[in-house]
Amino acid sequence: MRYLIKFSKEDSIKFISHLDLMRTIQKIIRRADLPVEYSKGFNPHMSLSLAQPLSVGMSSKGEYMDLVLVEELNEEFIKEKLNESAPMTIRIIEVTKVIQLTEKKVPPSMAIIDRANYSMKLPVEDGKAAEKALTAILEKPSWVTIKKSKKGEREIDIRPLIKEIKYWLKDDYLVMNCTLACGSREHLSPDLLSTYIKNNCEGFNGERFTYIERNELYADKNGNFVPLYKYV
């Protein structure tokens, strides 16, 4: 039986790598003594996968993993056992049983993601100037920048990948809440977005750390974007 599990990654562990996070989650599952399914072969591993790896330096209130158990258990029981075994820096928020209603297999969570919502705090030197510059640049239909990947560098237009954005000044930060394209079909990392804004708008402080937290991951369900746990 497959379960979709939503969890948080607190600010204090935002600098651990994806590999270290996976190892920590595996330890939590082993401590919880859940009947996990393992792969066959000489080097069996847990039937476990994360929906969308989070970049180092980011925290999250909306991470997801797929976990397969060899027997069906109550969702609240699984949540309780995992939280009892987890450090305070990782909290299990929601456990949802993945029910297959038709012969067609429900795709893994990483294959259904379309959007992600983030909270961001960009440091400013002149708040009013930064807010004015961002308002002006948002009127432009195209934001062309260089995207670096393992395959090299290429030019992309990131403006169409910003699905929704709200922003306001608070202390010496410009705070943003933004929904971005996310997943295998089209993708915009919040790192690339914040770098573009700081490089193309006056008033921002490019030397200080930008705080980024992922709030939720969404999938397209009959034309409506819903949190992953509501999709399955």
C-alpha positions as CSV (number, residue, x, y, z in Angstrom):
1,M,0.0,0.0,0.0
2,R,1.4,3.4,-1.1
3,Y,1.1,6.5,1.1
4,L,1.7,10.1,0.3
5,I,3.3,11.8,3.3
6,K,3.6,15.6,3.7
7,F,6.3,16.9,6.1
8,S,8.2,20.0,7.1
9,K,11.9,20.8,7.0
10,E,12.6,23.4,9.6
11,D,14.9,26.4,9.3
12,S,17.6,25.0,11.5
13,I,18.3,22.2,9.0
14,K,18.0,24.1,5.8
15,F,21.6,23.7,4.9
16,I,21.7,19.9,5.0
17,S,21.9,18.2,1.6
18,H,19.2,16.2,-0.2
19,L,21.2,13.0,0.4
20,D,21.5,13.7,4.1
21,L,17.8,14.5,4.3
22,M,17.0,11.1,2.6
23,R,19.3,9.3,5.1
24,T,17.6,11.1,8.0
25,I,14.1,10.1,6.7
26,Q,15.2,6.5,6.3
27,K,16.4,6.5,9.9
28,I,13.0,7.9,11.1
29,I,11.1,5.2,9.2
30,R,13.3,2.4,10.6
31,R,12.9,3.8,14.2
32,A,9.1,3.9,13.6
33,D,9.2,0.2,12.9
34,L,6.8,0.4,10.0
35,P,6.4,-2.5,7.6
36,V,8.2,-0.9,4.7
37,E,8.5,-2.5,1.3
38,Y,12.0,-3.1,0.0
39,S,13.3,-3.6,-3.5
40,K,14.5,-7.0,-4.6
41,G,18.1,-7.9,-5.4
42,F,21.5,-7.9,-3.7
43,N,21.2,-4.3,-2.4
44,P,17.6,-3.8,-1.3
45,H,16.4,-0.3,-0.5
46,M,13.2,1.2,0.8
47,S,10.4,1.9,-1.6
48,L,10.7,5.6,-0.8
49,S,11.0,8.7,-3.0
50,L,10.8,12.5,-2.4
51,A,8.4,14.4,-4.7
52,Q,10.6,17.5,-5.4
53,P,14.1,17.9,-4.0
54,L,14.6,21.2,-2.1
55,S,17.7,23.3,-2.7
56,V,20.2,23.6,0.1
57,G,19.5,26.7,2.1
58,M,15.7,26.5,2.0
59,S,13.2,25.4,4.6
60,S,9.8,24.0,3.9
61,K,6.3,23.5,5.2
62,G,5.2,21.5,2.2
63,E,7.6,18.6,1.4
64,Y,6.2,15.3,0.2
65,M,7.4,11.7,0.0
66,D,5.9,8.5,-1.4
67,L,6.3,5.5,0.9
68,V,5.2,1.9,0.2
69,L,4.3,-0.5,3.0
70,V,3.7,-4.2,2.7
71,E,0.5,-3.9,4.7
72,E,-2.3,-1.3,5.0
73,L,-2.2,0.8,8.1
74,N,-4.3,3.7,9.5
75,E,-3.0,7.1,8.3
76,E,-3.1,8.7,11.8
77,F,-1.2,5.7,13.2
78,I,1.6,6.2,10.6
79,K,1.7,9.9,11.3
80,E,2.0,9.3,15.0
81,K,4.7,6.7,14.7
82,L,6.8,8.8,12.4
83,N,6.5,11.9,14.5
84,E,7.5,9.9,17.6
85,S,10.7,8.8,15.8
86,A,11.5,12.1,14.1
87,P,13.6,15.0,15.4
88,M,11.8,18.3,16.1
89,T,13.3,19.7,12.9
90,I,11.2,17.4,10.8
91,R,7.4,17.1,11.4
92,I,4.9,14.9,9.6
93,I,1.9,17.0,8.7
94,E,-0.4,14.7,6.7
95,V,-0.5,11.1,5.7
96,T,-2.8,10.1,2.8
97,K,-3.5,6.6,1.5
98,V,-3.1,6.5,-2.3
99,I,-6.2,4.8,-3.6
100,Q,-6.3,3.3,-7.1
101,L,-9.8,3.8,-8.3
102,T,-9.3,2.5,-11.8
103,E,-6.9,0.1,-13.6
104,K,-4.7,3.0,-14.4
105,K,-1.9,3.3,-11.8
106,V,-1.7,6.6,-9.9
107,P,1.6,8.2,-11.0
108,P,4.3,9.0,-8.4
109,S,4.0,12.4,-6.7
110,M,7.1,13.7,-8.6
111,A,5.3,13.2,-11.9
112,I,2.2,15.2,-11.0
113,I,3.7,18.4,-9.6
114,D,2.8,21.5,-11.6
115,R,3.3,24.4,-9.2
116,A,5.0,25.4,-6.0
117,N,4.3,28.2,-3.6
118,Y,7.2,30.0,-1.8
119,S,7.7,32.7,0.8
120,M,10.8,34.8,0.2
121,K,12.5,37.6,2.1
122,L,14.8,39.6,-0.1
123,P,17.1,42.1,1.8
124,V,16.9,45.7,0.7
125,E,19.0,48.8,1.0
126,D,16.3,51.2,-0.1
127,G,12.9,49.6,0.4
128,K,10.8,52.1,-1.5
129,A,13.1,52.0,-4.5
130,A,13.1,48.2,-4.5
131,E,9.3,48.0,-4.3
132,K,9.0,50.6,-7.1
133,A,11.5,48.8,-9.3
134,L,9.8,45.4,-8.8
135,T,6.4,46.9,-9.7
136,A,7.9,48.4,-12.9
137,I,9.7,45.2,-14.0
138,L,6.6,43.1,-13.5
139,E,4.9,45.1,-16.3
140,K,7.4,43.7,-18.7
141,P,6.2,40.6,-20.6
142,S,9.6,38.9,-20.8
143,W,12.4,38.3,-18.3
144,V,15.3,36.6,-20.2
145,T,18.1,35.2,-18.1
146,I,20.7,32.4,-18.2
147,K,19.8,29.1,-16.6
148,K,22.7,26.8,-15.6
149,S,22.3,23.1,-15.4
150,K,24.4,19.9,-15.7
151,K,23.8,20.1,-19.5
152,G,25.3,23.6,-19.7
153,E,23.9,27.1,-19.9
154,R,20.9,28.3,-21.9
155,E,18.7,31.4,-22.2
156,I,15.2,31.1,-20.9
157,D,12.3,33.5,-20.4
158,I,11.2,33.1,-16.7
159,R,8.4,35.7,-16.7
160,P,5.7,33.2,-18.0
161,L,6.8,30.7,-15.2
162,I,5.7,33.2,-12.5
163,K,2.1,32.2,-12.0
164,E,1.3,34.5,-9.1
165,I,3.3,37.0,-7.0
166,K,2.5,39.3,-4.1
167,Y,5.0,41.5,-2.2
168,W,5.3,44.0,0.6
169,L,7.9,45.7,2.7
170,K,8.7,44.6,6.2
171,D,11.6,45.9,8.2
172,D,14.7,45.8,5.9
173,Y,13.2,43.1,3.6
174,L,10.9,42.9,0.6
175,V,8.7,39.9,1.4
176,M,7.3,37.9,-1.5
177,N,4.7,35.2,-1.7
178,C,4.9,33.6,-5.2
179,T,3.6,30.6,-7.0
180,L,6.0,29.3,-9.6
181,A,6.0,26.6,-12.3
182,C,7.4,23.5,-10.8
183,G,8.0,19.9,-12.0
184,S,9.1,18.1,-15.1
185,R,7.1,20.0,-17.7
186,E,8.3,23.5,-16.8
187,H,10.2,24.7,-13.8
188,L,11.5,27.9,-12.2
189,S,13.6,27.7,-9.1
190,P,13.1,30.5,-6.5
191,D,16.9,30.9,-6.4
192,L,16.9,31.9,-10.0
193,L,13.9,34.3,-9.5
194,S,15.5,36.1,-6.6
195,T,18.8,36.4,-8.3
196,Y,17.1,37.9,-11.4
197,I,15.2,40.4,-9.3
198,K,18.2,41.5,-7.3
199,N,20.3,41.9,-10.5
200,N,17.7,43.9,-12.4
201,C,16.0,46.0,-9.7
202,E,17.4,48.9,-7.8
203,G,17.3,49.1,-4.0
204,F,18.1,45.4,-3.2
205,N,21.1,44.2,-1.2
206,G,22.7,41.5,-3.3
207,E,25.3,40.5,-0.6
208,R,23.0,39.4,2.2
209,F,21.2,36.1,2.4
210,T,17.8,35.6,0.9
211,Y,15.4,33.6,3.0
212,I,13.3,31.1,1.0
213,E,10.6,28.7,2.4
214,R,8.5,26.4,0.3
215,N,4.9,26.4,1.5
216,E,3.2,23.9,-0.8
217,L,3.4,21.7,-3.9
218,Y,0.4,21.6,-6.3
219,A,-1.0,19.3,-9.0
220,D,-3.6,20.0,-11.7
221,K,-6.8,18.2,-10.8
222,N,-9.5,18.8,-13.5
223,G,-8.2,22.3,-14.2
224,N,-7.8,23.3,-10.5
225,F,-4.5,23.4,-8.7
226,V,-4.7,21.5,-5.4
227,P,-2.1,20.5,-2.8
228,L,-0.7,17.1,-3.6
229,Y,-2.4,15.3,-0.7
230,K,-5.8,16.4,-2.1
231,Y,-4.9,15.2,-5.6
232,V,-4.6,11.5,-4.6
